[in-house]
Amino acid sequence: MRKNFLVFGSPCIGQEEIDEVVATMKSGWLGTGPKTHQFEKEFAEYLGVKHCVAVSSCTAALHLSMIAAGIGPGDEVIVPSMTFCASANSVIHTGATPVFADCTIPEMVLDPVDVKRKITSRTKAILPVHFHGRPVDVDAIQKIAREHGLYIIDDAAHAIETEYKGRKVGHFAECTCFSFYVTKNMTSVEGGMVATDNDEWADRIKIYALHGMSKDAWARFSDKGYKHYQVVMPGFKYNMTDIQASIGIHQLHKLEKNWVRRQEIWNAYNNEFRDLPLDLPAKVDNTIRHAYHLYAIRVRDEAGISRDALMQRLQDQKIGTGVHYTALHMHQYYSQTYGYKEGDFPNAEKIGDTTLSIPFSAGLTDEDVADVVKAMKESVC
Ligand SMILES: Cc1ncc(COP(=O)(O)O)c(C=O)c1O
């Protein structure tokens, strides 16, 4: 058995990130400033979009995008039930109502047919989640949005490297929101980004992210001399710091190299697990580029072991796992507040009850991968 516990989702931090953080700490400017602006510029170049605004989290990015779209009380936003709670909570923070829709199996992404069913006269936007790194059916979602005059606000927390029919994520929606939380494909410990081609929305998001002030702190205090500012709206405190950006810049430089490593691990797992009584992730064909954020399997009935028992067996063998996710409508808050009940979203429930994610970080060694494979094979037979 392994000596040390294999932590699920541990990040790959190198000397470059450490050196940059130290340099920033010694520079005299730690808050939002030149490093954050460099990170925004490089991220916009990576995606090929006009604007990127760095913020404190993907949750903040989603919230600000919806504010920029004018979404508020009385409005509805369609959100998959199979996602992390932040996707729905960001809608609730605007005063609007999240309306859940089911996902497809085996893809586990938002089902356009169910989205159509959930549209009412109050619907203002669709919030697709490129789940685990797999793009939604972008053509179908865009067609629905066009036909009904809806905004698309993309939750790309899992999907920085995702492409659909040769187009990069960041080009499917009015705003696309990214997460740099520690377990994500790249991290700034905590952090997020909004990508948009809309000049006016980008300005609004920047101002809303920092108290509603007309100038950010660097613009006021930089070597160009102090500048007065006006509060033009009651904003939030959602800005990214230069310490976070110092990590993010180098994580971005390593993004593609780390993607290649995760693809290798993905293929190794697919190969090793193909005869086990498990449903492996849906096939990746050449119309999409999967970001390979999570490797999530579903435990079939004939496996003779429940998902939770399998997680415990892996834990006993020092292999960390996670569940992504329990369907949102099965959580107390959403069921009590909006009246959802078991049976409302059968596919999301099935995934929520049977799925587990196994270690899949680019930092895994070949020995780590072999340990995961061995533990899985010994646990499921
Ligand atoms: C699908 C999805 N959306 C949004 C978020 C929120 O990201 P953050 O923690 O950066 O706010 C997460 C985080 O896990 C996520 O998985």
The ligand as a MOL file (V3000), in Angstrom:
LIG
                    3D

  0  0  0     0  0            999 V3000
M  V30 BEGIN CTAB
M  V30 COUNTS 16 16 0 0 0
M  V30 BEGIN ATOM
M  V30 1 C -19.0950 24.2370 -12.0500 0
M  V30 2 C -18.5640 25.2280 -11.0640 0
M  V30 3 N -18.9710 26.5050 -11.1330 0
M  V30 4 C -18.5190 27.4420 -10.2920 0
M  V30 5 C -17.6120 27.1220 -9.3130 0
M  V30 6 C -17.1690 28.1830 -8.3510 0
M  V30 7 O -15.8230 28.4670 -8.4690 0
M  V30 8 P -15.1020 29.3810 -7.3740 0
M  V30 9 O -14.7580 28.4880 -6.2220 0
M  V30 10 O -13.8920 29.9120 -8.0780 0
M  V30 11 O -16.0550 30.4450 -6.9920 0
M  V30 12 C -17.1390 25.8220 -9.1950 0
M  V30 13 C -16.1600 25.4620 -8.1570 0
M  V30 14 O -15.8860 24.3230 -7.8580 0
M  V30 15 C -17.6240 24.8400 -10.0950 0
M  V30 16 O -17.2310 23.5690 -10.0170 0
M  V30 END ATOM
M  V30 BEGIN BOND
M  V30 1 1 1 2
M  V30 2 1 2 3
M  V30 3 2 2 15
M  V30 4 2 3 4
M  V30 5 1 4 5
M  V30 6 1 5 6
M  V30 7 2 5 12
M  V30 8 1 6 7
M  V30 9 1 7 8
M  V30 10 2 8 9
M  V30 11 1 8 10
M  V30 12 1 8 11
M  V30 13 1 12 13
M  V30 14 1 12 15
M  V30 15 2 13 14
M  V30 16 1 15 16
M  V30 END BOND
M  V30 END CTAB
M  END
